[in-house]
Amino acid sequence: MKRASAILESARLDREIDFEEICKKTKIPLRYLIAFENENTKEFPEEPYCSLMVKDYAQFLGLNGDELLSLFRRDYNRHLPTNSTPRSLFSLTPQFTFSFFIVLLSLSFVVYLVSEYLKFNRPPPLEVVWPENFSESSLKISGKTDPQSTVKINDTLVLVDIEGNFTKEIQISTPEAKIVIEAESPAGKVTIDEKVLK
């Protein structure tokens, strides 16, 4: 059984065409045409270009391109060069960059939503600055909480500024009074700090 290289060479010689003419008309590089006929597998181009060039070459010579390509694959199936460089899973292509950006954006959005949900549903922070001396009949109590929270001292609403600070002077009616400070978030979560005067 004839080999594909011999069929190509025979057809070319029968038509009395040289490599340069074929190269000009088919746009197949000269070195590949010579390699196909001389069975120089090291010079073969990578697939799928190799198969496309062989088919075009055969058709130019008046041969059946598909049949000759089948013979060519039979003859050189184990020798056809392939891209030996493994393709990286994370090659920096425009598609990868775009996909990475979309995933990063989605993750950031999810993290933001989760943090806002947790922030909305957790009790507000409450820091109270208690006076050092509780023996007086009037006490000035100050502190800090979330600016969106409402603060009550002994069920009396206290003004909270835009930074979350509050100050209130209260009157002590009994020596052993109890002071309860309550900060409530918009979601209804409550933080309480209290002190019993002795």
N, C-alpha and C positions, 0 to 999 in steps of 0.2 A: 504494500500500500504506500502510495506516494505521500511524502511529507508536504505540509503546507508551504514550506520555504522553497521546495523544489518546484511546486506548481506555480508559485509566483514568479520564480526566476524563468521558468520555461515559457510562461505566457508573455513576459516582458521581452525575452529574446526573440520569440516568434513575431512579435509586433515591431521589433527593432526600435525600441524606445530606451533611451538612457535614463539614468537616475535623475539627472538635472531637469529633464523635461517633466518627469512625473512630479518632482518636487515643486516646480513652478505651477503646475496645473492643479495639483491636489492640496498644496500648502502643507504637505507632510515633510518635516525636516529630513534632509538628506541622510543624516546619520541613522535615523530610524529605518528608512527604506533599505539601507545596506545591512543593518542589523537583522531585519526580518528575513532577508535572503540568505545571509551567512549564519543564521541561527546563533547570533551573538546575544544571548539572553541578558547579559549584564547591561547591554545598551538599550534594552527594551524600555519604553516609557511606562509609567505607572498606569494601573487601571483606573478608570474605564477608558483612558485615552488610547491605550495599546490596542484594545479590541476595536475601537472606532477607526483608528488609523489602518489597521489590517483590513477591515471591511471596505473602507474607502479605496484602498490600494487595489484590492481584488476587483471591485466594481469598475475602477478606471481601466483595468486590463481586460475588461469584458467577461470576468468570471462572476459566478454567483457568490455575492458577498457573504450571505448567511452560511452557505455550505463551507466555504473556505475558512470562515471564522470558526466553525465547529471543528474542522480539522486542526486549525491552529491551536485551539484550546486543548484538543486531545494531545497534540504534540508537546505543548509547553505548560500544561496545567500545573505542574509542580514547580515550574521555574518562573512563572509570571511574577514580576516584582510587585509587591504590595507596599503600602505605606507602613514601614516598620516602626515609625514613631508613634507610640501610643498617644491617643488623644486625651488630653487632660480633661477631667470632669469639670474643672473650674477655669477653663481658658477664658481669657478676658476678651469676649466678643461683645458687640453692641447688644445682642439679645440677652447675654448673661448679665451685662451691666444694667439693662432695663429691668430684667426680672429681679435682680438683687435689690434695685432701688424700690420696686413695687413691694417686695416682701418686707424690706426695712420700714417702708412707710406704713404698711399694714400693721406690723408689729408695734411700731411707735404709737399708732392710733389705738390699738388694743390696750397697750400699757397705760396710755392716757385715760382711756375710758375706765379701766379697772381702778386706777389711782383716784379718779374723781368719784367713782362709786363708793370706794372704801372711805374716802374723805367725807362724803355726804352721809354715810351710814355709821360713822363712828362717833362716839361722844366727843365734844369739843375739849380742847386743852383748857386747863384752868390753873392759873398761878395766882395765889393770894398773898399779899404782903400784910401780915397781921401786925398791929401796933405792939410795941414792946411793953407798954404799961396799960393794963386793963382795969386799973383802979379808978379811972376817971369816969364821969357820967356820960361823956361824949367821946366816941371813938371814930377815927378816920381810917377807913378800910379801902385799900386799893388793890389792883391786880390786873391781870391780862388774860384774854381768851381769844377765840376766833372772832374777827370783826363782824361776821354774819350771825353770831350767836346773841341770844338775849340773856341778860344777867339779872338775877333777883337776889336781894339780900333781905332775909326774913320776909319773903313774899312781896317785897317792894321792888318794883322795876327800877333798874339803874341804867343810865345812859352809857353806851359803849361807843368810843370814837372809831375812826376809820382804821386805826392800827390795832384795835382790840383792847385798848386800855380803858379802865373804869375806876372811878373814885366815888366814895360815898361816906358821908359822916352820919353816924347813927347815934341815937340816944339810948343809954342803958337804963332800964327801969328798975331792975333787981340786981343784987350783987352776984347772983349765980345765973345770969342770963345765958341763953344759947344763941349763937349766931350761925345761921345757915346761909351759905352762898351757893347759888345754883346757876350753872351756865347751860343753856339749852340750844341745840343746833336747829337749823331749819327742818331737819328730818325728825325732830322730836327726841333726839338722844340727849341725855342729861349727864352732867358731871357735877358732883356735889363736894363741897369742902365745908366743914363745920368745926366750931370750937365752942366749948363750954367754959364760960368765965367762972373762975373760983376766987 
